[in-house]
Amino acid sequence: MGSCASPALAVLLLASAAFGSGEQEGVFPSDPRVIEANALLSDDRQRRRAIDLYREVVEEQPDHFMARMWLARVLAWEGRYDDSLVHYDHFLAGEEPPDWAGVERAEVLSWAGRYEQAEAAFQALLAADPRDARAARGLARVYQWSGRGAEAVVAYERALAIEDDSEAQRDLARLRSQLAGGVQLGSDYSEDSDGFRLRSLRAAFDVDLSFRSKLVARGSYIWLDMDRAASSANDAEAFDASLGIEHRFGQHLVTRARVGGRRWDRARDYFVASGEAEYTVNKRFLTGLSLRYGDFLEHSHSLDAVLEGIYDATLRSWAWFGLHPLVGLSSEVEVSFLGDGNRRIAGAASLDYSPWQKIPVRFVSGLGLLGYTKGSSAYWDPDISVEGSLGAAGEFDLFAGLSFEGATSLGWGYAQQDGLESNGFAYRVSGGPTLAIGAWHVSAQAYRSSSIRSTTYSSWGAGLSVGRGL
């Protein structure tokens, strides 16, 4: 949902309404129900009570300006978009509509996923006033949310030329690095308590072929190393490259396909391929399905799995549900068919709760499951592994162009392998800064985690990437 859904901002808007438009001409509300409802605006848990109070006043006094104004806004914050639009339409049907009604109505249309109508509304506002910064940002978000990355970049640039805005700067930086064309170089390092180390150098190039299609090229160098007896092979190196395409069909379906290869110096070479379909049913329900084929490194983090030439064909399905404007539920299931005849089955579910609109922090509870149908000496193969966790994550704008994102979780894990059981605490901490300067962006990430295997298993790592949007 857009930034005007912030409860703290609601209080500021309320003050502006009281001294500006007020109930009619700049007076404070006199109806005790409106006074009570206004006092509840900063408490997300009291929104339904506020809605009932405002609606009661509007039903008795259809021309009560403040009650209808806040009823329209709070209904939108609660995701009741159609009900909200009725009240915005009431204002716009008047002889002298308030200045804010048109742009807020367009924003509600965008939140509801009615992108074509929202685009037309924002375009009309900009035709009337090309310097309307709020409408310009709203149009950029419509392009972004509907997957029209190239158009969104241009629209954000125009909006920022009218008025500087830190949130719009951040969204533009993300688009340049993820959706628009660009070049990115990076390096990653990870290590675990078993003595396994992975280093990589990577390069990526994206270019928009059209507003709906994107060409994606990837390449990397990978070096694996393992602490163990000199009589055993303790390292391996690989180069890989792939070419892919992403295409959007309408506003709901995105498909991605990639083909390439990975060449190991001490193991078999692999044909690498993947395909994915992502479908947006509506603003509160997204789902997807993917298939990937390649080596087993990604899921095993094992040198022996690479040296033995075990391939991995993984089918994954996932879904996200917006249970409430503040609550989201995500789930995924993976089934991997391995070259040694084994099967890997994994699943996860998490519940996100974002209690504040202005503070970008969300609380996350998660549950993960993992199991294999057979045993193997080349990689960790639990009969069953279960881990539950509670944590928090957030992203913060520090100052112009600099942001920081981080996450932490604490939980409990249980594992059973070859008849042996173990359990204990598990945790993960990750995060890092991103700096965006014009078309350039630099980001760094680091993590440390601990989980339960036959004993406590730890891993840690860091990465750095530098990129430039085209």
C-alpha positions in Angstrom: 0.0 0.0 0.0 1.2 3.6 -0.7 2.8 5.9 1.8 -0.4 7.8 2.6 -1.6 4.8 4.6 0.8 5.7 7.4 -1.0 6.3 10.7 1.5 8.9 11.7 0.9 10.7 8.4 -2.8 10.4 9.1 -2.4 12.5 12.2 -0.6 15.2 10.2 -3.2 15.1 7.5 -5.9 15.4 10.2 -4.2 18.5 11.6 -4.0 20.0 8.1 -7.7 19.2 7.5 -8.7 20.8 10.8 -6.9 24.0 10.1 -7.6 23.9 6.3 -10.8 22.3 5.1 -11.9 21.1 8.5 -15.6 20.1 8.8 -16.4 22.8 6.3 -14.3 25.9 6.5 -11.5 25.4 8.9 -13.3 24.6 12.2 -12.5 21.7 14.5 -15.1 18.8 14.5 -17.9 19.2 17.0 -19.5 15.8 16.7 -18.2 13.6 19.6 -18.2 10.5 17.4 -15.8 12.2 14.9 -13.6 13.4 17.7 -13.4 9.9 19.1 -12.7 8.4 15.7 -10.0 10.9 14.9 -8.3 10.0 18.2 -8.2 6.4 17.1 -6.4 7.0 13.7 -2.9 6.3 15.0 -3.9 2.9 16.4 -4.1 0.3 13.7 -6.1 -2.0 16.0 -8.9 0.6 16.3 -9.6 1.2 12.7 -12.8 -0.8 12.5 -14.1 1.1 15.5 -13.2 4.4 13.7 -14.9 3.2 10.5 -18.1 2.5 12.4 -18.1 5.9 14.0 -17.4 7.8 10.7 -20.1 5.8 8.9 -22.7 6.5 11.5 -22.1 10.2 11.2 -22.1 10.1 7.3 -25.4 8.1 7.3 -27.0 10.9 9.4 -25.2 13.8 7.8 -24.2 12.9 4.2 -22.5 16.3 3.7 -20.3 16.0 6.8 -16.9 16.7 5.2 -14.5 15.4 7.8 -16.3 12.2 8.6 -16.6 11.2 4.9 -13.0 12.2 4.2 -11.6 10.0 6.9 -14.1 7.2 6.2 -12.8 7.1 2.6 -9.2 7.0 3.8 -9.5 4.4 6.6 -11.6 2.1 4.4 -8.7 2.2 1.9 -6.1 1.4 4.6 -8.2 -1.6 5.6 -8.2 -2.9 2.0 -11.9 -2.2 1.5 -11.2 -0.4 -1.8 -14.6 -0.5 -3.4 -16.2 0.9 -0.3 -13.6 3.6 -0.1 -14.0 4.6 -3.8 -17.7 5.3 -3.3 -16.8 8.2 -0.9 -14.1 9.6 -3.1 -16.6 9.6 -6.0 -19.0 11.5 -3.8 -16.4 14.3 -3.3 -15.5 14.4 -7.0 -19.2 14.6 -8.0 -19.5 17.9 -6.1 -19.3 21.4 -7.6 -15.9 22.1 -6.0 -14.1 18.8 -5.2 -11.2 19.1 -2.7 -7.7 19.1 -4.2 -6.7 15.9 -2.6 -9.7 13.8 -3.7 -8.5 13.0 -7.2 -5.0 11.9 -6.4 -6.1 9.8 -3.3 -8.8 8.1 -5.5 -6.1 7.2 -8.0 -3.9 5.9 -5.3 -6.7 3.7 -4.0 -7.2 2.3 -7.5 -3.5 1.4 -7.7 -3.6 -0.3 -4.3 -6.6 -2.3 -5.5 -4.6 -3.6 -8.5 -6.8 -1.8 -11.0 -3.8 -0.5 -12.8 -5.4 0.6 -16.1 -7.9 2.8 -14.2 -5.2 4.1 -11.9 -2.9 5.0 -14.8 -5.7 6.9 -16.6 -6.5 8.8 -13.4 -2.9 9.8 -12.7 -2.4 10.8 -16.4 -5.5 13.0 -16.2 -4.1 14.7 -13.0 -0.8 15.3 -14.7 -2.4 16.7 -17.8 -4.1 19.2 -15.6 -1.0 19.9 -13.5 2.4 18.6 -14.9 4.1 19.6 -11.6 1.9 17.4 -9.4 4.7 15.4 -7.7 2.3 13.1 -5.8 0.5 12.1 -9.0 3.8 11.6 -10.8 5.0 9.2 -8.1 1.7 7.5 -8.2 2.0 6.9 -11.9 5.5 5.5 -11.4 4.3 3.1 -8.8 1.5 1.9 -11.1 4.1 1.0 -13.7 6.3 -0.6 -11.1 3.6 -2.7 -9.5 2.2 -3.8 -12.9 5.6 -5.0 -14.0 6.4 -2.3 -16.5 9.9 -1.7 -15.3 11.2 0.4 -18.2 8.3 2.8 -18.0 8.5 3.0 -14.2 12.2 4.1 -14.4 11.3 7.0 -16.7 8.3 7.9 -14.6 10.3 7.9 -11.3 13.0 10.1 -12.9 10.3 12.6 -13.9 8.7 12.5 -10.5 12.1 13.2 -8.8 12.8 16.1 -11.2 9.6 17.7 -9.8 10.2 16.9 -6.1 12.9 14.9 -4.3 11.5 12.0 -2.3 13.6 9.4 -0.5 11.1 6.5 -1.0 10.9 7.2 -4.7 14.8 7.3 -4.9 14.9 3.9 -3.2 12.3 2.4 -5.5 14.1 3.8 -8.6 17.4 2.3 -7.4 15.8 -1.1 -7.0 14.2 -0.9 -10.4 17.5 0.0 -12.0 19.2 -3.0 -10.4 16.4 -5.5 -10.7 14.0 -4.6 -13.5 15.6 -2.1 -15.8 18.6 -2.9 -17.9 21.9 -2.9 -16.1 25.3 -4.4 -15.3 26.2 -5.9 -12.0 29.5 -7.5 -10.7 29.8 -9.2 -7.3 31.7 -11.5 -5.1 30.6 -13.9 -2.4 32.3 -16.0 0.3 30.8 -18.6 2.7 32.2 -21.1 5.2 30.7 -23.6 7.6 31.7 -25.6 10.7 32.5 -28.7 8.6 35.4 -26.9 7.0 33.6 -26.3 3.6 34.3 -23.0 1.9 32.7 -21.5 -1.2 34.1 -18.4 -3.1 32.5 -17.0 -6.2 32.8 -14.1 -8.7 29.7 -13.3 -10.7 28.6 -11.0 -13.4 25.2 -10.2 -14.7 23.7 -8.2 -17.6 20.1 -7.4 -18.1 18.5 -5.4 -21.0 14.9 -4.6 -21.7 13.9 -5.9 -25.1 10.5 -4.2 -24.8 8.2 -3.0 -22.0 7.3 -6.7 -21.4 10.4 -8.7 -22.3 13.9 -8.7 -20.8 17.1 -10.5 -21.8 19.2 -11.8 -18.9 22.9 -13.0 -19.1 24.7 -14.5 -16.2 28.2 -15.8 -15.6 30.3 -16.9 -12.6 33.5 -18.5 -11.4 33.2 -20.8 -8.4 35.9 -22.3 -6.2 35.1 -24.9 -3.5 37.6 -25.9 -0.8 37.3 -28.5 2.1 39.5 -29.1 5.1 40.3 -32.8 5.2 43.1 -35.4 4.6 45.5 -34.7 1.8 44.7 -38.2 0.3 41.2 -36.9 -0.7 40.4 -34.3 -3.3 39.8 -31.1 -1.3 39.0 -28.5 -3.9 37.1 -27.9 -7.2 36.6 -25.0 -9.6 33.9 -24.2 -12.1 32.9 -21.7 -14.7 29.3 -21.2 -15.7 27.3 -19.1 -18.1 23.6 -18.8 -19.0 21.2 -16.8 -21.1 17.6 -16.3 -20.2 14.5 -14.3 -21.1 11.7 -12.9 -18.9 8.4 -12.0 -20.4 5.2 -10.6 -19.0 1.8 -11.6 -20.3 -0.6 -8.9 -19.4 -0.7 -7.7 -15.8 -0.9 -11.1 -14.1 1.6 -13.7 -15.6 5.4 -13.5 -15.7 7.5 -16.3 -17.2 11.2 -16.8 -17.0 13.4 -19.3 -18.8 17.2 -19.8 -18.7 19.7 -22.2 -20.3 23.4 -22.6 -20.0 26.2 -24.8 -18.6 28.6 -25.3 -15.8 32.1 -26.7 -16.3 34.0 -28.3 -13.4 37.7 -29.0 -13.4 37.4 -32.2 -11.2 33.8 -33.3 -11.9 31.3 -33.8 -14.7 30.0 -30.8 -16.6 26.3 -29.9 -16.4 23.7 -28.5 -18.7 21.9 -25.9 -16.6 18.3 -24.9 -17.2 15.4 -23.4 -15.4 11.9 -22.3 -16.0 9.4 -20.3 -13.9 5.9 -19.0 -14.0 4.6 -16.4 -11.6 0.9 -15.5 -11.4 -0.6 -12.6 -9.6 -4.3 -13.5 -8.9 -4.9 -10.2 -7.2 -3.1 -7.8 -4.7 -3.5 -10.4 -2.0 -2.7 -13.7 -3.7 0.4 -14.5 -5.7 1.6 -18.0 -6.7 4.3 -19.6 -8.8 5.9 -22.8 -10.1 9.5 -23.4 -11.2 11.7 -26.3 -12.4 15.5 -26.2 -12.2 18.1 -28.7 -13.5 21.8 -28.6 -12.7 24.4 -29.9 -10.1 23.5 -30.5 -6.5 25.7 -27.7 -5.0 23.0 -25.2 -4.3 21.0 -27.6 -2.0 23.9 -29.6 -0.5 26.8 -27.2 -0.1 29.0 -30.3 -0.3 32.2 -30.8 -2.3 31.7 -34.6 -2.4 28.2 -34.1 -4.0 30.0 -32.2 -6.8 32.9 -34.6 -7.2 30.5 -37.6 -7.4 28.6 -35.9 -10.2 25.1 -35.9 -8.6 22.6 -33.9 -10.6 19.6 -32.1 -9.1 16.2 -31.6 -10.8 14.0 -29.6 -8.4 10.3 -28.7 -8.8 9.2 -25.9 -6.6 5.8 -24.3 -6.0 5.1 -21.3 -3.8 2.3 -18.9 -2.8 1.8 -15.7 -0.9 -1.5 -14.7 0.7 -2.3 -11.2 2.1 -4.5 -12.2 5.0 -4.8 -8.6 6.1 -3.1 -5.3 5.1 -0.7 -5.9 8.0 -0.4 -9.7 7.7 1.0 -11.9 5.0 1.4 -15.7 4.8 3.9 -17.4 2.4 4.5 -21.1 1.8 6.6 -23.2 -0.5 7.2 -26.9 -1.3 10.2 -28.4 -3.1 10.8 -31.9 -4.4 14.3 -32.7 -5.8 15.1 -35.8 -7.9 18.8 -36.5 -7.4 21.3 -38.3 -9.6 22.1 -40.9 -7.0 18.4 -42.1 -6.8 17.6 -40.1 -3.7 14.7 -37.7 -3.2 14.9 -34.5 -1.3 11.6 -33.0 0.1 11.5 -29.6 1.6 8.8 -27.2 2.8 8.5 -23.9 4.6 5.8 -21.5 5.8 6.1 -18.1 7.3 3.8 -15.5 8.7 4.7 -11.8 8.5 3.2 -9.1 10.6 3.9 -5.4 10.0 2.4 -3.6 12.9 3.5 -0.1 11.8 3.1 1.7 8.5 5.7 4.3 9.1 8.3 2.1 10.8 9.5 -0.5 8.1 9.8 -3.4 10.6 8.0 -6.7 10.3 7.9 -9.7 12.6 8.2 -13.1 11.1 7.4 -16.6 12.4 8.5 -19.5 10.3 8.5 -23.3 10.1 10.8 -25.3 7.9 10.9 -29.0 7.1 13.5 -31.1 5.2 13.9 -34.8 4.6 15.5 -37.4 2.3 14.1 -40.8 1.2 17.6 -42.5 1.2 20.9 -42.1 3.0 24.1 -40.8 1.4 27.7 -40.3 2.5 28.2 -37.4 0.1 26.0 -34.9 1.8 23.8 -34.3 4.9 20.7 -36.4 4.4 18.4 -36.2 7.5 15.4 -38.5 7.7 13.6 -35.4 9.0 14.7 -32.0 10.1 12.3 -29.4 11.6 13.0 -25.9 12.6 10.7 -23.2 14.0 11.7 -19.6 14.4 10.6 -16.1 15.5 12.3 -13.0 14.2 12.2 -9.5 12.8 13.3 -7.8 9.6 13.4 -4.3 8.3 14.8 -1.8 5.8 15.7 1.7 6.8 16.5 4.8 4.8 19.4 6.4 6.7 20.1 9.5 4.5 20.2 10.4 0.8 20.9 7.3 -1.2 21.9 5.1 1.8 19.7 2.4 3.2 20.2 -0.6 5.5 18.3 -3.9 5.6 18.7 -6.5 8.2 17.0 -9.6 9.7 17.4 -11.8 12.8 15.6 -14.9 14.0 15.9 -17.3 16.9 14.3 -20.7 17.0 14.5 -24.4 17.9 15.6 -27.3 15.6 15.2 -31.0 15.6 16.9 -33.5 13.4 16.8 -37.3 13.0 19.4 -39.1 10.9 20.3 -42.8 10.8 18.3 -43.4 14.0 20.0 -40.7 15.9 18.1 -37.6 17.2 19.3 -34.2 18.2 17.7 -30.8 19.0 18.7 -27.4 20.2 18.7 -23.7 19.5 19.0 -22.2 16.1 19.5 -18.6 14.9 20.3 -16.5 11.9 21.5 -12.9 11.6 21.9 -11.1 8.3 22.0 -7.6 6.8 24.0 -4.9 5.1 23.9 -1.4 3.5 23.0 -0.3 0.0 24.3 3.0 -1.4 22.6 4.4 -4.5 24.2 7.3 -6.3 22.6 8.2 -9.6 22.6 5.1 -11.8 25.2 3.4 -9.6 24.4 1.2 -6.6 26.7 -0.6 -4.2 25.5 -3.2 -1.6 27.2 -5.4 1.0 25.6 -8.3 2.9 26.8 -10.6 5.6 25.2 -13.4 7.6 25.8 -15.9 10.4 23.6 -18.9 11.2 23.4 -21.9 13.4 21.2 -24.9 13.0 20.8 -28.5 14.3 22.3 -31.6 12.5 23.8 -34.5 14.4 25.6 -31.6 16.3 25.3 -27.9 16.1 26.0 -26.7 12.5 27.2 -23.2 11.8 27.8 -21.2 8.7 28.7 -17.6 7.9 29.5 -15.5 4.8 29.5 -12.1 3.1 29.0 -10.6 -0.3 29.6 -7.4 -2.2 28.0 -6.2 -5.4 28.4 -3.1 -7.6 26.1 -2.3 -10.4 24.9 0.4 -12.8 21.6 0.9 -14.4 21.5 1.5 -18.2 
